[in-house]
Each structure stands twice: as structure tokens, then as C-alpha cells.
Amino acid sequence: MNIQALLSEKVRQAMIAAGAPADCEPQVRQSAKVQFGDYQANGMMAVAKKLGMAASRKLTPRQLAEQVLTHLDLNGIASKVEIAGPGFINIFLDPAFLAEHVQQALASDRLGVATPEKQTIVVDYSAPNVAKEMHVGHLRSTIIGDAAVRTLEFLGHKVIRANHVGDWGTQFGMLIAWLEKQQQENAGEMELADLEGFYRDAKKHYDEDEEFAERARNYVVKLQSGVSVRIFPRDVAQTGRHHHDAEPDHLRSSERDVDPR
């Protein structure tokens, strides 16, 4: 149950009964200070000005609030309703009302959370660049993405987990061309930190050496045409997959079920 939505509708109906337009906004918010109650309706300010101009007379927000109170029925919901300042309506919730709805929520499998109209929602995860080492930003977005997915699924939505891990783009052409050039010197076991260095070196050569850049672009064309390029050492691929796959494992993230497209 959404108490703020309930109170907003109650106050809005009372405002309409007091002469406000049907599209009036009651502006019900949680009170910032306990002495002002649990909720406060602040919409009298704007509505009183509009009503006064339409009637060619002065109508203060407090006068409108007094009229609204004569139509506002919060019996069984609020223990006290009062006007404060220039026309704020302070609402003090009845403890018995709160206790009843807490008990109802505890007895519900959904804790009283309503089921909205079902939607299909795509949630993007960390989307790492697989040509580079991962960093703390990927950790943050994975956690946020997983929290969003779990919440949306609890609400009943169909959720598509998306984790775009990069295209067969220029970065791979550069890396392959650079590995081809350096394969004799780097034939042994490689660490992910080495790949970071390779990426930087490859980018530098790509920007400065047109022959190297052309070779890299040719590799991109091959990859995008479905041609398997074997210059990539197996241990490089395994190193990258190990680091990228480890993240959701350690976090127990549902990112394991992503649509990788």
C-alpha cells in the first residue's frame, strides 16, 4: 500500500470539492519535521492563486485550506489534521492505521507491495571493454544492475539482462596486429597487465604508423566477416575470459543469465 498516494488522492478530491480544478496537484510529501505531522499537503499555495484570479477576488492559501478541511475525510487514517503557516495541511497518521497495515504486509508474501502492469525491461550491466582490464567502475555498475534486476523481477516484470562486452572493432584489429608483431618476444605465459600494455602500444602504433593501421583494419574486416584469426594466443584469450567471468562469480550476481548481444 502506498500511503502517500492514498493521501494525495484524498486531498485532491477534497480540493476539487472546494472548487479546485480536476487537475489540481495536492503536493503531498513526507514532513521534514515530526512537529509537522507525518505528511504535509502544500498544494494550496498554487491552487489558491489560480482560483483567486479566476474569481477576480483574493483567496489566500489558508482560506482554501480551511475549505478543503471541511471536505477532507481521513477517518481511520489520521489521528489529527491541522492547518499550519500560510496554508499547509499537516496530517498525523493514526498509529492503529499504521499497525493494521504493517500486520497485513507481514502476512503477505509480497510484503504489501502491489504488482504493477507487467513490462519488458532491459537492464544493462557493466559492459566491459574486453580488450582492456576491468576496473572498479565495472564492479559498481554490476552491483547496481543486479539490484535493479532483482527489484524489477520481484515486481513481476520480464527483465532482459544485457551486458554488451564489445564488438569485433578496431581495438581487436590493433591488438592482433600488435601481437603478430610481438609474438616471438611474448610467446610465453601472459598476464592481464601485459594486455593493457599491448593495448596502449598498439593504439600508439595505430595512430602513428599508417602501415600498421592498415594491417589492423584488415584484421577487423576478417573478424567481422566471420574469419577466425589464430594469431591470438590461447593463453591470452583464457586470461581475459578468466578475469571477466570471475566478477559475477565472486558477487553471486545474476549477471550469469545475461543476454550478451
N, C-alpha and C positions, 0 to 999 in steps of 0.2 A: 504493500500500500504506500502511495506517495502522499504524505501528509501535506506537503507544500502545494501539490496540485489540487488536493481536496479543498484546502483553504482558499486557494486562488479562485476556484470556481464558485465557492460560497460567497466570497466577497464580490466577485464580478456580478453575480446575479442580484445581490443587494444594491450594487451601484446602478445597475440597469433599472431596478425598481425605483431608485431615487431620481431617475431622469437621465442617467448617463447613456451614451450611445452603446450599441450592442458590441462594438469592437473595442470597448474600453479595456485598459490594462490595469489590473489592481496592484501590480508590483508587490506581490507578497514575497518577503525574504525572511530568512532566519535573523533574529535580532542579534545585534553585536554585543549587547549588554543584557545581563539577566534581569535588571530592573525594568527593561522594556518588554518583558514577556519572552515567549518562545519564538513568535513570528510577528512581523510588522508589515502592515499594508501601507505603502507610500504613494499609491496612485491618485490620491485625492488632489494633489497639487496640480498636476497637468489637466485633469478632468474638470476641476472647478473653474479653471481659467477658460476652457473651451465652452463650458455651459454658460458662464457669465457673459462671454462675448456673444453667444448665440441669442441670449435673452436680453441683451443690452442692459444688463444690470451687474452689479458687483456681487459675486458669490465667493466667499472665502473657502479655502480648503477645509477649515474646521466646521463651517456650516454644512458643507457637503458630507463630511464625516459623520456629523450628528444625524443627518437624514439617512445615511447608509446604515447606521446602527439600528435604526427603527425597523429595517428590513432584514437585518443580518441574523440568521438563526444558526447558532453554533451550540445548541443544546446537546449535551452529551459529548461534546468535543472540547469545548473550552470552559474553564472554571471562571474566567474573568476576561472581559473585553473592555478596553478603555481608550479614550482619545488623548493623545499627548501632543504638546507643542502646537504647531500651526495646523495640524490636521492628520497626524499619523494615527493609525489604528493599531494598538498593541493587543496581541492575542496571547493569553496564557492558557496552555493546554491543560485539560483535566487529567490528573495522574491516573484515574481509573480508566480513562480512554486509552492512555498510553499502555497501561498494564494489560488491558484486554488485547490490544493488537500485538504486543510482544508475545503473549501466550499463543496467539493464532500463528504468528510467524514461526515460533519454535515447534509447533505441531505440524508445520508444512515442510515437505522435502525441499522446497524452493525458498524457504525462509520468508515467504510472503512476497517474493519478487515476481511480478507479473510477467507473462510471456508475451512479448511484442509480436507484431506481424513478421513472419519469417522472411529473411532476406538472404541473398548470397553475397558474401563479403570477402574480399581478397585482403589478406594481411601480409605485408612484406616483412621479411626478416632482415638479417644483416647484410645480405647481398655483397659478399666479399669479392674483391678482385683476385682471382685465383693465380694471377701472375705475380702477386706481391704477398708479403707476410701480413697476417691478421694483426689487429691491434685492439685496444680496449674499447674503441667505438663499436666494433662488431659485437663485443660482449654486451654492451649496453642495449643495442638495438635488438639483439636476440632475446634478452630478458623482457624488454618492453613488448616485443612482438608476441612472445609466448603468453604473457599476461593478457594481452588483448584477445588472443585466440581463445584461451580458456574462458574468459568472461563472455565473449560472444557466443561460444558453444553452449555455455550454461544458459544463456538467454534463449537458446533454441535456433540460432541462425546456422545456415550452412556456411562453413568457413573454408576457404581455399588458402592454404599456406603457400606463400610464394617466396622463393629465395633465388633470385637471379644471380648466378655465380659468374657471369661474364660471357661474352661472345668469343668466337674464334676471330678476334680482331687483331689490330696492329700489334698489340703487346705480345701476342704469341708469335707472330711473324718475326718480331725483333729478337725475342728470346731464342727461337730456333736458329735463326741466322747467327746469333752470337755463340750459342752452344756448338754449332757446326764449326765455327772459327776456333773455339777454345777446347774442343773435345779431347784433344791429346793431352792438354795440361790439366784437365778436370775429369779424367776418366775414373777416378776413384769415388769413394763414398762422398755424397754431398749433404750439407746441412741446409735448412731453410734460409739461414742467414746468407749463405752463398748465393741463393737465388735472388735475394734482394740486391746483392752486389751486381749480379749478372743483369738484372733489370735496369739498374742505373747505368751500367756501362753500355748496354745495348741501346738505351734511349739516347745516350750521348753520341754514339756512333751513327744512330739513325738520323739525328739532326745535323751531323757534320759530314757524313760520308754518303754521297748520293748512290754509289755502287752498292754499299751495304743496305741502304734504304730500299733500293730496287729489289735486292735479294729477299729482304724481309717481306715486302709487299707480295712477291711471288709466292712465298710460303703461305701468306694469308689466303690468297686465291686458291691454293691447293687445299687448305683446310676447309674453306667454305664450299669447295666442290666435292667434299667427301673423301679426298685423298688422304690416306694415312701417312703421316710423316714420322719416320722411325729415328730421326736424329735425336729426339728427346730421350735421354737415358731412362731406363725403368726406375732406377732409384730416385730420380728427380720427381717423377710422377707419384711414386709411393710416398715420398716425403711430403709433397703438397697435400695429397689426399689424407694422410695421417693427421696433419695439423688442422685441416678444415673439418674433418669428420669428428675430431676429438671434442670440439666445442659443444655440440648438443649432447654428447655422451656425458660429459662432466656436469652439465647443467640439468640433466634429466629433462631436457627440453623436448616438446612435441614437434620441434623442427624436423625431426626424423621423418615425419609424414609429409614433407613439403612437396609441392609441385615445382620441380626445378626449372621449368621453362621460363 
